[in-house]
Amino acid sequence: MNDQDVGASNGTDGTPVEGPPPPPDFENDPVWKAYREDTGPLRERFEDVQEEIKRGGWSARCPLCRNSNRFFITRDFGIERCPAGHDQEAIASATQPRDPGEDDGAAQPPATVTNGAKKTPPKEPLSVPVEEFFAGCGKTIEYIVERYLPKESLLLIGGAPKHCKTWFAGFIAGEAMNAGHNVLFVEKEGSKETLKERLEPFLRPGAKGSLFVSHRKPFMLDNPNSVLWLIAEVKLRKAAVLVLDPLHYFHSHSRQPGDVPFEVISAIQQIISATGCAVVVLHHTRKPPTSSGRTPKNGAEEPGSASSDIVGSYAWAAAADNIVIVTKVKPEDRRPGEVRFFVTNTDTRNGEELPRQLVVVKPGPHGAEDSITFDDALSGVEEALEKLLQRIPVKPDAAMMPAEVITVDDLRKLSGLRKLVVTAAVKLGESQGRILRKSGKNGGVYRPEDRGPTVSGFSSRSGTAGPSKPFQTDFPSENDGPDRHGP
């Protein structure tokens, strides 16, 4: 059978199957080239093999049927039942490849067969000497968006539904364009007008890069052929950043709730390898229970999130280069004409995690540098520190007695403040040298001297091209805090 055009082949009923047209240089494109190269061996083994671009595999005539029944071969060479019910085992047995001169009754060594199709090792080596590998590495990690998005990386933005994840993704896209990179934003949730609202504050007139939007198009990460479409689109737009929002709509949920299909993460890595782009994935976190075990009411403040709150967290923590958790502010902290939320960099491969920060967005087509600001997330923390200092014992010049310290847990009970605020306040006091810590069984915190409460307002650090670096501390979640002897 003659080779067909990769862009249009015949289906099982003889009708044309539409698929994405190959790139002009598809013979040099590794993904399309691998697909075409796999067709050859299949045609040597099966009868009347046709490339099924739309489904991402092949079809062939069943060797056990006397009529024209056909069966489907998946991209990973799995064989589906034909209409007459012949399964993979029966079809593979009837078409078992033989080496030249081999007795037809002899079985082929299992190591040469995978999912019913014979696999041959690649001709080119899949490894290089370490010197050659090092020679191809840069001297330092290159960032598309400083702190958040390295080149050829995976950034996971996690958060509960309607917690401003797309606003933050819009910021990432805007900063990438300002740095001269093209961005492909694939949105599968919400209206066009909603997406427009999330993107336009970050589109500056002088941006060197371009933004391309795909709204509710049928891209799927667990469909091999759809992944090819997505790779082709990234290359067509010469995009250095691909945003997928939200992950929930990019796979078929064929597993248990919370499980992440391996092929989804594998597809993302395939996209990065084939295009050299960085991928930003927006994903939901689990709904945290309240003290009564019920889901929080709509509009109530969510506790501080951690990477473990992300659905399928184990797999994503291993795969992502950076994880950012987005949480909305309390209703009383909202401001008219502003969108306010917190961002926390909970996991990273590169350097230390970033402390929690308050993000303020001014909606509308501003395109100005002040359309988004990042502040140290210290709202109420410095005030809390002043309140806590009044309850923390002062260390005298003489040797300290156990009664002259107080545990962080007791501080929280006495002050009535939330665990997250007390922990952050103690960390701030330690960074300023105003609080010291005694370790051991009877340990706790104390003041080096009685400075007394001071008047100190909110320390704001506004940024225009991203967050400024605040003091180094961590902001744990409400449910992932310290023991009673320390934050």
C-alpha positions as a LaTeX table, in Angstrom:
\begin{tabular}{lrrr}
\hline
Residue & $x$ (\AA) & $y$ (\AA) & $z$ (\AA) \\
\hline
Met1 & 0.00 & 0.00 & 0.00 \\
Asn2 & 1.42 & 3.40 & $-0.89$ \\
Asp3 & 2.19 & 5.92 & 1.80 \\
Gln4 & $-0.64$ & 8.37 & 2.38 \\
Asp5 & $-0.44$ & 12.03 & 3.19 \\
Val6 & 0.18 & 12.43 & 6.92 \\
Gly7 & $-2.45$ & 15.16 & 7.05 \\
Ala8 & $-5.36$ & 13.08 & 5.71 \\
Ser9 & $-5.81$ & 9.31 & 5.75 \\
Asn10 & $-8.69$ & 6.89 & 5.42 \\
Gly11 & $-10.70$ & 5.66 & 8.39 \\
Thr12 & $-11.97$ & 2.17 & 9.09 \\
Asp13 & $-15.05$ & 2.84 & 6.96 \\
Gly14 & $-13.08$ & 4.27 & 4.05 \\
Thr15 & $-14.02$ & 7.89 & 4.76 \\
Pro16 & $-11.28$ & 10.52 & 5.12 \\
Val17 & $-10.00$ & 11.12 & 8.63 \\
Glu18 & $-9.01$ & 14.72 & 9.20 \\
Gly19 & $-5.89$ & 15.48 & 11.15 \\
Pro20 & $-3.43$ & 18.29 & 11.67 \\
Pro21 & $-1.29$ & 19.02 & 8.61 \\
Pro22 & 2.35 & 18.12 & 9.15 \\
Pro23 & 4.88 & 20.93 & 9.49 \\
Pro24 & 6.68 & 21.84 & 6.25 \\
Asp25 & 9.82 & 20.08 & 7.43 \\
Phe26 & 8.05 & 17.13 & 9.09 \\
Glu27 & 10.74 & 14.76 & 7.87 \\
Asn28 & 13.06 & 16.54 & 10.32 \\
Asp29 & 10.44 & 16.89 & 13.05 \\
Pro30 & 11.25 & 14.19 & 15.67 \\
Val31 & 7.62 & 13.57 & 16.69 \\
Trp32 & 6.12 & 13.31 & 13.20 \\
Lys33 & 9.16 & 11.47 & 11.95 \\
Ala34 & 8.84 & 8.84 & 14.70 \\
Tyr35 & 5.15 & 8.36 & 13.85 \\
Arg36 & 5.90 & 7.83 & 10.17 \\
Glu37 & 8.86 & 5.55 & 10.93 \\
Asp38 & 6.66 & 3.32 & 13.08 \\
Thr39 & 4.23 & 2.88 & 10.17 \\
Gly40 & 6.78 & 0.98 & 8.09 \\
Pro41 & 7.31 & $-2.01$ & 10.44 \\
Leu42 & 3.57 & $-2.25$ & 11.05 \\
Arg43 & 2.92 & $-2.52$ & 7.30 \\
Glu44 & 5.46 & $-5.32$ & 7.12 \\
Arg45 & 3.56 & $-7.25$ & 9.75 \\
Phe46 & $-0.12$ & $-6.40$ & 9.25 \\
Glu47 & $-2.26$ & $-6.15$ & 6.13 \\
Asp48 & $-3.60$ & $-2.84$ & 4.76 \\
Val49 & $-2.22$ & $-0.60$ & 7.53 \\
Gln50 & $-3.58$ & 2.95 & 7.47 \\
Glu51 & $-2.44$ & 5.91 & 9.53 \\
Glu52 & $-5.31$ & 7.14 & 11.71 \\
Ile53 & $-4.20$ & 10.70 & 12.44 \\
Lys54 & $-7.37$ & 11.72 & 14.24 \\
Arg55 & $-7.19$ & 8.91 & 16.78 \\
Gly56 & $-3.43$ & 8.90 & 17.04 \\
Gly57 & $-2.60$ & 5.39 & 15.83 \\
Trp58 & $-3.20$ & 2.99 & 12.94 \\
Ser59 & $-5.84$ & 0.57 & 11.65 \\
Ala60 & $-5.25$ & $-2.72$ & 9.85 \\
Arg61 & $-7.22$ & $-5.60$ & 8.35 \\
Cys62 & $-7.88$ & $-8.42$ & 10.83 \\
Pro63 & $-5.94$ & $-11.57$ & 9.80 \\
Leu64 & $-8.54$ & $-13.85$ & 11.40 \\
Cys65 & $-11.62$ & $-12.42$ & 9.69 \\
Arg66 & $-12.72$ & $-13.45$ & 6.21 \\
Asn67 & $-14.45$ & $-10.13$ & 5.61 \\
Ser68 & $-12.99$ & $-6.61$ & 5.72 \\
Asn69 & $-13.09$ & $-6.19$ & 9.51 \\
Arg70 & $-10.38$ & $-3.92$ & 10.81 \\
Phe71 & $-8.77$ & $-3.47$ & 14.21 \\
Phe72 & $-7.11$ & $-0.40$ & 15.74 \\
Ile73 & $-3.49$ & $-0.12$ & 16.88 \\
Thr74 & $-2.77$ & 2.53 & 19.52 \\
Arg75 & 0.26 & 4.82 & 19.45 \\
Asp76 & 1.97 & 2.61 & 22.05 \\
Phe77 & 1.22 & $-0.44$ & 19.84 \\
Gly78 & $-1.66$ & $-1.88$ & 21.82 \\
Ile79 & $-4.21$ & $-3.81$ & 19.74 \\
Glu80 & $-7.93$ & $-3.27$ & 20.23 \\
Arg81 & $-10.53$ & $-5.94$ & 19.48 \\
Cys82 & $-11.85$ & $-6.16$ & 15.95 \\
Pro83 & $-15.66$ & $-6.10$ & 15.39 \\
Ala84 & $-15.67$ & $-9.92$ & 15.43 \\
Gly85 & $-14.10$ & $-9.99$ & 18.89 \\
His86 & $-10.55$ & $-11.07$ & 18.06 \\
Asp87 & $-8.33$ & $-9.60$ & 20.78 \\
Gln88 & $-4.67$ & $-8.60$ & 20.97 \\
Glu89 & $-3.44$ & $-12.07$ & 21.89 \\
Ala90 & $-5.21$ & $-13.73$ & 18.96 \\
Ile91 & $-4.19$ & $-11.11$ & 16.40 \\
Ala92 & $-0.58$ & $-10.96$ & 17.64 \\
Ser93 & $-0.33$ & $-14.76$ & 17.50 \\
Ala94 & $-1.67$ & $-14.85$ & 13.95 \\
Thr95 & 0.78 & $-12.21$ & 12.77 \\
Gln96 & 3.81 & $-13.06$ & 14.91 \\
Pro97 & 6.93 & $-11.79$ & 13.06 \\
Arg98 & 9.64 & $-14.34$ & 12.32 \\
Asp99 & 13.33 & $-13.92$ & 11.74 \\
Pro100 & 14.65 & $-15.13$ & 8.33 \\
Gly101 & 14.76 & $-18.91$ & 8.24 \\
Glu102 & 12.94 & $-19.30$ & 11.53 \\
Asp103 & 10.54 & $-22.23$ & 11.88 \\
Asp104 & 6.96 & $-21.00$ & 11.80 \\
Gly105 & 6.19 & $-23.14$ & 14.83 \\
Ala106 & 8.87 & $-21.49$ & 17.00 \\
Ala107 & 7.89 & $-18.66$ & 19.31 \\
Gln108 & 9.52 & $-15.27$ & 18.99 \\
Pro109 & 11.60 & $-14.25$ & 22.04 \\
Pro110 & 9.32 & $-12.14$ & 24.28 \\
Ala111 & 11.97 & $-9.45$ & 24.67 \\
Thr112 & 11.48 & $-8.40$ & 21.05 \\
Val113 & 7.72 & $-7.91$ & 21.35 \\
Thr114 & 5.98 & $-5.06$ & 23.20 \\
Asn115 & 2.19 & $-4.80$ & 23.32 \\
Gly116 & 1.90 & $-7.03$ & 20.28 \\
Ala117 & 4.30 & $-5.08$ & 18.05 \\
Lys118 & 7.95 & $-5.71$ & 17.39 \\
Lys119 & 10.25 & $-2.97$ & 18.60 \\
Thr120 & 13.72 & $-2.31$ & 17.24 \\
Pro121 & 16.36 & $-0.38$ & 19.18 \\
Pro122 & 17.21 & 3.11 & 17.88 \\
Lys123 & 20.24 & 3.33 & 15.64 \\
Glu124 & 21.57 & 6.47 & 17.35 \\
Pro125 & 22.93 & 6.29 & 20.93 \\
Leu126 & 20.69 & 7.74 & 23.63 \\
Ser127 & 23.51 & 8.96 & 25.85 \\
Val128 & 26.57 & 11.22 & 25.54 \\
Pro129 & 29.84 & 11.49 & 27.45 \\
Val130 & 29.60 & 13.74 & 30.50 \\
Glu131 & 32.04 & 16.23 & 28.97 \\
Glu132 & 29.76 & 16.64 & 25.97 \\
Phe133 & 26.75 & 16.96 & 28.25 \\
Phe134 & 28.42 & 19.68 & 30.33 \\
Ala135 & 29.50 & 21.51 & 27.18 \\
Gly136 & 25.84 & 21.84 & 26.20 \\
Cys137 & 24.80 & 23.30 & 29.57 \\
Gly138 & 24.61 & 26.99 & 30.38 \\
Lys139 & 26.70 & 28.46 & 33.18 \\
Thr140 & 23.62 & 29.33 & 35.23 \\
Ile141 & 19.92 & 28.60 & 35.19 \\
Glu142 & 18.20 & 30.87 & 32.65 \\
Tyr143 & 14.80 & 32.29 & 33.55 \\
Ile144 & 11.95 & 33.35 & 31.32 \\
Val145 & 10.25 & 34.92 & 34.33 \\
Glu146 & 12.67 & 35.57 & 37.17 \\
Arg147 & 12.16 & 33.37 & 40.23 \\
Tyr148 & 9.16 & 31.53 & 38.86 \\
Leu149 & 9.76 & 30.13 & 35.37 \\
Pro150 & 13.12 & 28.77 & 34.20 \\
Lys151 & 13.56 & 27.86 & 30.55 \\
Glu152 & 12.34 & 24.40 & 29.51 \\
Ser153 & 10.69 & 23.85 & 32.89 \\
Leu154 & 7.33 & 22.94 & 34.39 \\
Leu155 & 5.62 & 25.47 & 36.67 \\
Leu156 & 2.57 & 24.21 & 38.54 \\
Ile157 & 0.13 & 26.85 & 39.83 \\
Gly158 & $-2.15$ & 25.24 & 42.39 \\
Gly159 & $-5.20$ & 26.59 & 44.16 \\
Ala160 & $-8.85$ & 26.00 & 44.90 \\
Pro161 & $-11.39$ & 26.78 & 42.17 \\
Lys162 & $-11.94$ & 30.53 & 41.65 \\
His163 & $-8.91$ & 31.43 & 43.77 \\
Cys164 & $-7.22$ & 33.70 & 41.19 \\
Lys165 & $-4.91$ & 31.15 & 39.55 \\
Thr166 & $-5.61$ & 32.54 & 36.07 \\
Trp167 & $-4.79$ & 36.08 & 37.24 \\
Phe168 & $-1.35$ & 34.87 & 38.30 \\
Ala169 & $-0.92$ & 32.92 & 35.05 \\
Gly170 & $-1.74$ & 36.14 & 33.21 \\
Phe171 & 1.08 & 37.85 & 35.09 \\
Ile172 & 3.51 & 35.07 & 34.08 \\
Ala173 & 2.42 & 35.40 & 30.44 \\
Gly174 & 2.79 & 39.19 & 30.53 \\
Glu175 & 6.28 & 39.06 & 32.04 \\
Ala176 & 7.37 & 36.47 & 29.46 \\
Met177 & 6.17 & 38.73 & 26.62 \\
Asn178 & 7.91 & 41.74 & 28.15 \\
Ala179 & 11.12 & 39.71 & 28.02 \\
Gly180 & 10.59 & 39.06 & 24.30 \\
His181 & 9.06 & 35.58 & 24.39 \\
Asn182 & 5.94 & 34.34 & 22.61 \\
Val183 & 3.25 & 32.72 & 24.76 \\
Leu184 & 0.55 & 30.21 & 23.80 \\
Phe185 & $-2.31$ & 30.35 & 26.34 \\
Val186 & $-4.64$ & 27.32 & 26.09 \\
Glu187 & $-7.79$ & 28.00 & 28.13 \\
Lys188 & $-10.53$ & 25.37 & 28.50 \\
Glu189 & $-12.62$ & 26.89 & 31.30 \\
Gly190 & $-14.76$ & 30.01 & 31.49 \\
Ser191 & $-15.96$ & 32.46 & 28.87 \\
Lys192 & $-13.83$ & 34.44 & 26.45 \\
Glu193 & $-14.75$ & 37.63 & 28.31 \\
Thr194 & $-13.53$ & 36.16 & 31.61 \\
Leu195 & $-10.19$ & 35.22 & 30.08 \\
Lys196 & $-9.91$ & 38.68 & 28.52 \\
Glu197 & $-10.37$ & 40.22 & 31.97 \\
Arg198 & $-7.62$ & 38.00 & 33.41 \\
Leu199 & $-5.10$ & 38.81 & 30.67 \\
Glu200 & $-5.49$ & 42.46 & 29.72 \\
Pro201 & $-3.93$ & 44.06 & 32.85 \\
Phe202 & $-0.60$ & 42.46 & 31.91 \\
Leu203 & $-0.46$ & 43.28 & 28.18 \\
Arg204 & 1.89 & 46.20 & 27.83 \\
Pro205 & 1.99 & 48.12 & 24.54 \\
Gly206 & 5.76 & 47.83 & 24.25 \\
Ala207 & 6.00 & 44.08 & 24.84 \\
Lys208 & 8.47 & 42.41 & 22.50 \\
Gly209 & 6.74 & 39.03 & 22.53 \\
Ser210 & 3.29 & 37.99 & 21.31 \\
Leu211 & 0.39 & 36.23 & 23.02 \\
Phe212 & $-1.67$ & 33.57 & 21.21 \\
Val213 & $-4.90$ & 32.27 & 22.74 \\
Ser214 & $-6.60$ & 28.92 & 22.16 \\
His215 & $-10.03$ & 28.96 & 23.80 \\
Arg216 & $-11.81$ & 25.65 & 24.42 \\
Lys217 & $-10.09$ & 23.78 & 21.62 \\
Pro218 & $-9.98$ & 19.96 & 21.85 \\
Phe219 & $-6.43$ & 19.50 & 23.14 \\
Met220 & $-5.95$ & 16.49 & 25.42 \\
Leu221 & $-2.77$ & 15.37 & 27.15 \\
Asp222 & $-3.75$ & 11.69 & 27.32 \\
Asn223 & $-4.38$ & 11.47 & 23.57 \\
Pro224 & $-1.09$ & 10.92 & 21.69 \\
Asn225 & $-2.38$ & 12.50 & 18.51 \\
Ser226 & $-3.72$ & 15.56 & 20.34 \\
Val227 & $-0.29$ & 15.98 & 21.91 \\
Leu228 & 1.12 & 16.11 & 18.37 \\
Trp229 & $-1.38$ & 18.86 & 17.53 \\
Leu230 & $-0.29$ & 20.82 & 20.59 \\
Ile231 & 3.39 & 20.41 & 19.74 \\
Ala232 & 2.69 & 21.60 & 16.20 \\
Glu233 & 0.82 & 24.65 & 17.53 \\
Val234 & 3.65 & 25.57 & 19.91 \\
Lys235 & 6.13 & 25.36 & 17.05 \\
Leu236 & 3.86 & 27.31 & 14.70 \\
Arg237 & 3.63 & 30.17 & 17.22 \\
Lys238 & 7.30 & 29.87 & 18.19 \\
Ala239 & 6.13 & 29.94 & 21.78 \\
Ala240 & 8.64 & 29.84 & 24.61 \\
Val241 & 5.82 & 29.45 & 27.15 \\
Leu242 & 2.75 & 27.17 & 27.00 \\
Val243 & $-0.03$ & 27.76 & 29.56 \\
Leu244 & $-2.59$ & 25.00 & 30.15 \\
Asp245 & $-5.62$ & 26.11 & 32.18 \\
Pro246 & $-6.91$ & 24.08 & 33.99 \\
Leu247 & $-5.42$ & 20.58 & 34.02 \\
His248 & $-8.82$ & 19.13 & 34.98 \\
Tyr249 & $-9.98$ & 19.47 & 31.36 \\
Phe250 & $-6.86$ & 18.10 & 29.68 \\
His251 & $-7.33$ & 14.41 & 30.48 \\
Ser252 & $-10.19$ & 11.93 & 30.48 \\
His253 & $-10.16$ & 11.01 & 34.20 \\
Ser254 & $-10.04$ & 7.31 & 33.47 \\
Arg255 & $-8.55$ & 6.59 & 36.90 \\
Gln256 & $-9.60$ & 7.10 & 40.47 \\
Pro257 & $-10.29$ & 10.72 & 41.56 \\
Gly258 & $-7.02$ & 12.37 & 42.49 \\
Asp259 & $-4.87$ & 10.06 & 40.39 \\
Val260 & $-2.81$ & 11.73 & 37.69 \\
Pro261 & $-2.47$ & 9.62 & 34.54 \\
Phe262 & 1.16 & 8.88 & 33.80 \\
Glu263 & 0.60 & 9.79 & 30.17 \\
Val264 & $-0.37$ & 13.35 & 31.20 \\
Ile265 & 2.95 & 14.05 & 32.90 \\
Ser266 & 4.77 & 12.14 & 30.17 \\
Ala267 & 3.03 & 14.26 & 27.51 \\
Ile268 & 4.14 & 17.47 & 29.22 \\
Gln269 & 7.73 & 16.27 & 29.25 \\
Gln270 & 7.35 & 15.29 & 25.58 \\
Ile271 & 6.14 & 18.80 & 24.73 \\
Ile272 & 9.08 & 20.38 & 26.57 \\
Ser273 & 11.59 & 18.06 & 24.85 \\
Ala274 & 10.10 & 18.49 & 21.36 \\
Thr275 & 9.67 & 22.29 & 21.47 \\
Gly276 & 12.08 & 23.63 & 24.09 \\
Cys277 & 9.26 & 25.64 & 25.69 \\
Ala278 & 8.40 & 26.02 & 29.37 \\
Val279 & 4.98 & 24.72 & 30.44 \\
Val280 & 2.71 & 26.37 & 33.01 \\
Val281 & $-0.08$ & 24.11 & 34.33 \\
Leu282 & $-2.96$ & 25.35 & 36.48 \\
His283 & $-4.30$ & 22.68 & 38.81 \\
His284 & $-6.83$ & 22.44 & 41.61 \\
Thr285 & $-6.08$ & 21.75 & 45.26 \\
Arg286 & $-8.21$ & 19.59 & 47.50 \\
Lys287 & $-10.93$ & 21.33 & 49.48 \\
Pro288 & $-9.67$ & 21.46 & 53.08 \\
Pro289 & $-12.04$ & 20.30 & 55.82 \\
Thr290 & $-13.13$ & 22.60 & 58.63 \\
Ser291 & $-12.83$ & 21.75 & 62.31 \\
Ser292 & $-16.31$ & 20.24 & 62.07 \\
Gly293 & $-15.27$ & 18.10 & 59.12 \\
Arg294 & $-17.42$ & 20.01 & 56.66 \\
Thr295 & $-16.27$ & 21.89 & 53.60 \\
Pro296 & $-15.78$ & 25.65 & 54.26 \\
Lys297 & $-18.60$ & 27.91 & 53.20 \\
Asn298 & $-18.28$ & 29.77 & 49.93 \\
Gly299 & $-16.27$ & 32.93 & 50.47 \\
Ala300 & $-14.62$ & 31.77 & 53.67 \\
Glu301 & $-10.87$ & 32.04 & 53.95 \\
Glu302 & $-8.95$ & 28.93 & 53.02 \\
Pro303 & $-6.05$ & 27.86 & 55.26 \\
Gly304 & $-2.53$ & 28.20 & 53.93 \\
Ser305 & $-1.99$ & 25.55 & 51.26 \\
Ala306 & 0.98 & 23.28 & 50.80 \\
Ser307 & 2.12 & 21.12 & 47.90 \\
Ser308 & 0.43 & 18.15 & 49.56 \\
Asp309 & $-2.93$ & 19.89 & 49.02 \\
Ile310 & $-2.61$ & 19.53 & 45.24 \\
Val311 & $-4.64$ & 16.75 & 43.65 \\
Gly312 & $-2.15$ & 14.02 & 42.75 \\
Ser313 & 0.47 & 15.87 & 44.80 \\
Tyr314 & 3.06 & 13.08 & 44.89 \\
Ala315 & 3.37 & 12.90 & 41.12 \\
Trp316 & 3.36 & 16.66 & 40.62 \\
Ala317 & 5.87 & 17.34 & 43.39 \\
Ala318 & 8.26 & 15.01 & 41.58 \\
Ala319 & 7.58 & 16.36 & 38.08 \\
Ala320 & 7.33 & 20.15 & 38.61 \\
Asp321 & 10.36 & 22.41 & 38.76 \\
Asn322 & 8.39 & 25.04 & 40.68 \\
Ile323 & 5.10 & 24.86 & 42.57 \\
Val324 & 3.17 & 28.02 & 43.44 \\
Ile325 & 0.05 & 27.91 & 45.59 \\
Val326 & $-2.53$ & 30.69 & 45.14 \\
Thr327 & $-5.06$ & 31.47 & 47.90 \\
Lys328 & $-7.61$ & 34.27 & 48.12 \\
Val329 & $-7.66$ & 36.84 & 50.91 \\
Lys330 & $-10.34$ & 36.98 & 53.58 \\
Pro331 & $-13.51$ & 38.86 & 52.60 \\
Glu332 & $-12.71$ & 41.71 & 55.02 \\
Asp333 & $-9.30$ & 42.21 & 53.33 \\
Arg334 & $-10.77$ & 42.77 & 49.87 \\
Arg335 & $-10.68$ & 46.24 & 48.32 \\
Pro336 & $-12.95$ & 47.78 & 45.67 \\
Gly337 & $-11.30$ & 47.95 & 42.26 \\
Glu338 & $-8.58$ & 45.43 & 43.21 \\
Val339 & $-8.04$ & 41.68 & 43.02 \\
Arg340 & $-6.09$ & 40.44 & 46.05 \\
Phe341 & $-4.61$ & 37.01 & 46.67 \\
Phe342 & $-1.60$ & 35.33 & 48.24 \\
Val343 & 1.09 & 33.35 & 46.41 \\
Thr344 & 3.42 & 30.89 & 48.11 \\
Asn345 & 6.30 & 29.12 & 46.40 \\
Thr346 & 6.10 & 25.80 & 48.26 \\
Asp347 & 8.54 & 23.69 & 46.24 \\
Thr348 & 11.37 & 24.42 & 43.82 \\
Arg349 & 14.36 & 22.68 & 42.29 \\
Asn350 & 16.26 & 25.95 & 42.07 \\
Gly351 & 17.37 & 27.66 & 45.29 \\
Glu352 & 15.15 & 28.29 & 48.29 \\
Glu353 & 11.38 & 28.53 & 48.31 \\
Leu354 & 10.02 & 32.09 & 48.23 \\
Pro355 & 8.06 & 33.39 & 51.23 \\
Arg356 & 4.37 & 34.04 & 51.00 \\
Gln357 & 3.47 & 37.28 & 49.25 \\
Leu358 & 0.36 & 39.38 & 48.87 \\
Val359 & $-0.48$ & 40.15 & 45.22 \\
Val360 & $-2.66$ & 43.11 & 44.25 \\
Val361 & $-3.99$ & 43.38 & 40.68 \\
Lys362 & $-5.77$ & 46.37 & 39.18 \\
Pro363 & $-8.22$ & 44.94 & 36.62 \\
Gly364 & $-8.71$ & 46.65 & 33.29 \\
Pro365 & $-6.69$ & 47.33 & 30.15 \\
His366 & $-4.01$ & 49.30 & 31.97 \\
Gly367 & $-0.93$ & 47.53 & 30.63 \\
Ala368 & 1.04 & 49.62 & 33.13 \\
Glu369 & 3.85 & 48.52 & 35.37 \\
Asp370 & 1.74 & 49.14 & 38.47 \\
Ser371 & $-1.13$ & 46.92 & 37.27 \\
Ile372 & 0.27 & 44.29 & 39.65 \\
Thr373 & 2.24 & 44.69 & 42.87 \\
Phe374 & 3.82 & 42.16 & 45.20 \\
Asp375 & 4.00 & 42.85 & 48.92 \\
Asp376 & 5.51 & 40.83 & 51.71 \\
Ala377 & 2.56 & 38.95 & 53.13 \\
Leu378 & 2.89 & 40.63 & 56.53 \\
Ser379 & $-0.57$ & 42.11 & 56.86 \\
Gly380 & $-1.07$ & 42.05 & 60.62 \\
Val381 & 2.18 & 40.16 & 61.27 \\
Glu382 & 4.20 & 43.11 & 62.54 \\
Glu383 & 1.22 & 44.20 & 64.60 \\
Ala384 & 0.99 & 40.64 & 65.92 \\
Leu385 & 4.69 & 40.71 & 66.78 \\
Glu386 & 4.22 & 43.82 & 68.93 \\
Lys387 & 1.34 & 42.11 & 70.69 \\
Leu388 & 3.33 & 38.93 & 71.29 \\
Leu389 & 6.40 & 40.76 & 72.59 \\
Gln390 & 4.37 & 41.90 & 75.58 \\
Arg391 & 3.81 & 38.25 & 76.54 \\
Ile392 & 7.35 & 36.99 & 75.94 \\
Pro393 & 9.63 & 36.91 & 79.03 \\
Val394 & 12.80 & 38.96 & 79.08 \\
Lys395 & 16.05 & 37.12 & 79.63 \\
Pro396 & 17.90 & 38.54 & 82.66 \\
Asp397 & 21.66 & 38.72 & 82.85 \\
Ala398 & 21.65 & 35.75 & 85.21 \\
Ala399 & 21.15 & 32.20 & 84.06 \\
Met400 & 17.76 & 31.59 & 82.56 \\
Met401 & 15.18 & 29.55 & 84.41 \\
Pro402 & 12.63 & 27.41 & 82.56 \\
Ala403 & 9.81 & 29.64 & 83.75 \\
Glu404 & 11.33 & 32.56 & 81.90 \\
Val405 & 10.53 & 31.19 & 78.44 \\
Ile406 & 7.24 & 30.57 & 76.69 \\
Thr407 & 6.40 & 28.10 & 73.97 \\
Val408 & 5.01 & 29.24 & 70.66 \\
Asp409 & 1.95 & 27.08 & 71.24 \\
Asp410 & 1.26 & 28.86 & 74.56 \\
Leu411 & 1.76 & 32.20 & 72.83 \\
Arg412 & $-0.91$ & 31.29 & 70.34 \\
Lys413 & $-3.35$ & 30.26 & 73.06 \\
Leu414 & $-2.77$ & 33.40 & 75.11 \\
Ser415 & $-2.96$ & 35.80 & 72.19 \\
Gly416 & $-5.90$ & 34.19 & 70.44 \\
Leu417 & $-4.14$ & 34.65 & 67.09 \\
Arg418 & $-4.06$ & 32.11 & 64.29 \\
Lys419 & $-1.19$ & 29.64 & 64.22 \\
Leu420 & 0.00 & 30.92 & 60.85 \\
Val421 & 0.17 & 34.53 & 62.09 \\
Val422 & 1.96 & 33.60 & 65.35 \\
Thr423 & 4.49 & 31.49 & 63.48 \\
Ala424 & 5.17 & 34.27 & 60.99 \\
Ala425 & 5.44 & 36.89 & 63.76 \\
Val426 & 7.95 & 34.79 & 65.71 \\
Lys427 & 9.98 & 34.25 & 62.55 \\
Leu428 & 9.96 & 38.00 & 61.92 \\
Gly429 & 11.04 & 38.69 & 65.52 \\
Glu430 & 13.90 & 36.22 & 65.20 \\
Ser431 & 15.04 & 37.76 & 61.93 \\
Gln432 & 15.12 & 41.19 & 63.65 \\
Gly433 & 16.95 & 39.87 & 66.70 \\
Arg434 & 14.04 & 40.77 & 68.96 \\
Ile435 & 13.21 & 37.16 & 69.83 \\
Leu436 & 15.64 & 34.43 & 70.83 \\
Arg437 & 15.06 & 30.73 & 71.26 \\
Lys438 & 16.06 & 28.22 & 73.92 \\
Ser439 & 16.18 & 24.59 & 72.80 \\
Gly440 & 15.66 & 21.49 & 74.83 \\
Lys441 & 12.81 & 19.82 & 76.66 \\
Asn442 & 11.84 & 23.00 & 78.47 \\
Gly443 & 12.68 & 25.27 & 75.56 \\
Gly444 & 10.76 & 28.15 & 74.15 \\
Val445 & 11.24 & 31.79 & 73.11 \\
Tyr446 & 12.31 & 34.87 & 75.05 \\
Arg447 & 13.42 & 38.45 & 74.53 \\
Pro448 & 17.12 & 39.36 & 74.87 \\
Glu449 & 16.23 & 42.60 & 76.60 \\
Asp450 & 13.17 & 44.60 & 77.46 \\
Arg451 & 12.95 & 46.94 & 74.52 \\
Gly452 & 9.24 & 47.34 & 74.98 \\
Pro453 & 6.69 & 47.49 & 72.22 \\
Thr454 & 7.51 & 49.77 & 69.34 \\
Val455 & 5.33 & 51.43 & 66.79 \\
Ser456 & 5.97 & 49.78 & 63.47 \\
Gly457 & 3.67 & 49.88 & 60.52 \\
Phe458 & 3.16 & 47.45 & 57.73 \\
Ser459 & 6.36 & 46.90 & 55.78 \\
Ser460 & 5.37 & 46.96 & 52.12 \\
Arg461 & 7.66 & 46.03 & 49.29 \\
Ser462 & 6.03 & 46.80 & 46.00 \\
Gly463 & 7.37 & 45.41 & 42.78 \\
Thr464 & 6.73 & 46.21 & 39.16 \\
Ala465 & 8.56 & 43.47 & 37.29 \\
Gly466 & 7.95 & 40.80 & 39.89 \\
Pro467 & 8.23 & 40.38 & 43.64 \\
Ser468 & 11.04 & 41.93 & 45.64 \\
Lys469 & 12.95 & 39.72 & 48.03 \\
Pro470 & 11.66 & 39.93 & 51.59 \\
Phe471 & 13.27 & 38.49 & 54.68 \\
Gln472 & 13.87 & 34.76 & 54.37 \\
Thr473 & 11.27 & 32.77 & 56.25 \\
Asp474 & 8.65 & 30.13 & 55.61 \\
Phe475 & 4.91 & 30.35 & 56.01 \\
Pro476 & 3.64 & 26.82 & 56.81 \\
Ser477 & 0.05 & 25.81 & 56.42 \\
Glu478 & $-2.38$ & 25.72 & 59.30 \\
Asn479 & $-2.26$ & 21.93 & 59.33 \\
Asp480 & 1.46 & 21.53 & 58.76 \\
Gly481 & 2.91 & 23.56 & 61.58 \\
Pro482 & 5.42 & 23.13 & 64.39 \\
Asp483 & 5.35 & 21.15 & 67.57 \\
Arg484 & 4.71 & 22.97 & 70.82 \\
His485 & 8.35 & 23.97 & 71.24 \\
Gly486 & 8.84 & 25.95 & 68.06 \\
Pro487 & 7.31 & 27.23 & 64.83 \\
\hline
\end{tabular}
